[in-house]
Amino acid sequence: MRIGIDIESGENSFTELVNGALIASQHYPDTDLFLIGNVKNVIKNFPEIESNPRISLVHAHEMIAMDEAPISALKQKNNATVNVGARMVKNQTIDLFFSPGNTGATVAAASLELKKL
């Protein structure tokens, strides 16, 4: 399974999500994790992550804050983590995407990028 994780959005710092991904990569060897966010910041704080074969870093230099209006923020921030994650699902690079951030923006990005059932 390939899981995309928005590591920039949400109420907590990205370090908690990256630490969680590092732990998960040890416990779930059949799962590949794609961390979507500021790659330079991740490598700076977690240099060992580059040698982890279960974790890939995907750069996205924008994020949608919790208080932003979802649709207008998505249109203004094409390279926001939720847009990148939704496109990765659409392109079948990942099987699922998780964002602890703005739920409205995550749902809207999925609705705009993915086909409806």
C-alpha positions in Angstrom: 0.0 0.0 0.0 1.2 3.5 -0.8 0.0 6.2 1.6 0.4 10.0 1.1 0.6 12.1 4.2 0.3 15.9 4.3 3.0 16.8 6.8 2.5 20.6 6.7 -1.2 21.1 7.6 -2.9 20.7 10.9 -2.7 22.0 14.4 0.5 20.1 15.4 4.0 20.5 14.0 5.2 18.5 11.1 7.8 16.8 13.4 5.0 14.6 15.0 3.9 13.4 11.6 7.4 12.7 10.4 8.2 10.9 13.6 5.0 8.8 13.2 6.0 8.0 9.7 9.4 6.8 10.7 7.9 4.6 13.4 5.2 3.3 11.0 7.9 2.4 8.3 9.5 0.0 10.8 6.2 -1.7 11.8 4.6 -1.9 8.3 7.2 -3.1 5.8 4.6 -3.6 3.1 3.6 0.1 3.2 5.3 2.9 1.4 4.9 6.4 2.8 5.0 9.6 0.7 5.5 12.7 2.9 4.1 15.7 1.2 5.5 19.1 2.3 8.7 21.1 2.6 11.4 18.6 1.7 14.3 20.8 2.8 12.8 21.2 6.2 12.2 17.5 6.6 15.8 16.6 5.6 17.2 19.4 7.8 15.4 18.0 10.9 15.5 14.3 10.0 18.6 13.7 7.9 18.3 9.9 8.4 15.0 9.9 6.4 16.8 9.9 3.1 18.1 6.4 3.7 14.7 5.0 4.6 13.6 2.9 1.6 9.9 3.0 2.8 9.6 6.8 2.8 9.6 9.1 -0.2 9.6 12.9 0.1 7.3 14.9 -2.2 7.9 18.7 -2.3 4.9 21.0 -1.9 5.7 24.6 -1.0 2.2 25.7 -0.1 -0.3 24.7 2.5 -3.9 25.7 3.3 -4.4 26.9 6.9 -7.2 25.8 9.1 -9.0 29.2 8.8 -8.8 29.6 5.1 -11.8 29.2 2.8 -11.3 25.9 1.1 -12.3 26.6 -2.5 -10.6 30.0 -2.9 -7.4 28.7 -1.1 -7.3 25.7 -3.5 -7.5 27.9 -6.5 -4.9 30.3 -5.2 -2.5 27.6 -4.1 -2.0 25.1 -6.8 1.0 23.5 -5.1 -0.7 23.2 -1.7 -0.1 19.9 0.0 -3.8 18.8 -0.4 -3.8 19.6 -4.1 -0.5 17.6 -4.6 -1.9 14.7 -2.6 -5.2 14.6 -4.5 -3.3 14.7 -7.8 -1.1 11.8 -6.6 -4.2 9.7 -5.9 -5.6 10.7 -9.3 -2.4 9.7 -11.1 -2.2 6.4 -9.0 1.1 7.3 -7.5 -0.5 6.7 -4.1 -3.4 4.6 -3.0 -4.7 6.9 -0.3 -4.1 10.4 1.1 -4.3 11.7 4.6 -4.3 15.3 5.8 -4.7 16.4 9.4 -5.4 19.9 8.2 -8.3 21.8 6.7 -11.0 19.2 6.2 -13.0 21.3 3.8 -9.9 21.9 1.6 -9.1 18.2 1.6 -12.6 17.2 0.6 -12.8 19.9 -2.0 -9.4 18.9 -3.5 -10.6 15.3 -3.7 -13.9 16.4 -5.3 -12.1 18.5 -7.9 -9.4 16.0 -8.8 -11.0 12.6 -8.5 -13.9 11.0 -10.2 -17.1 10.4 -8.3 -18.2 6.9 -7.6 
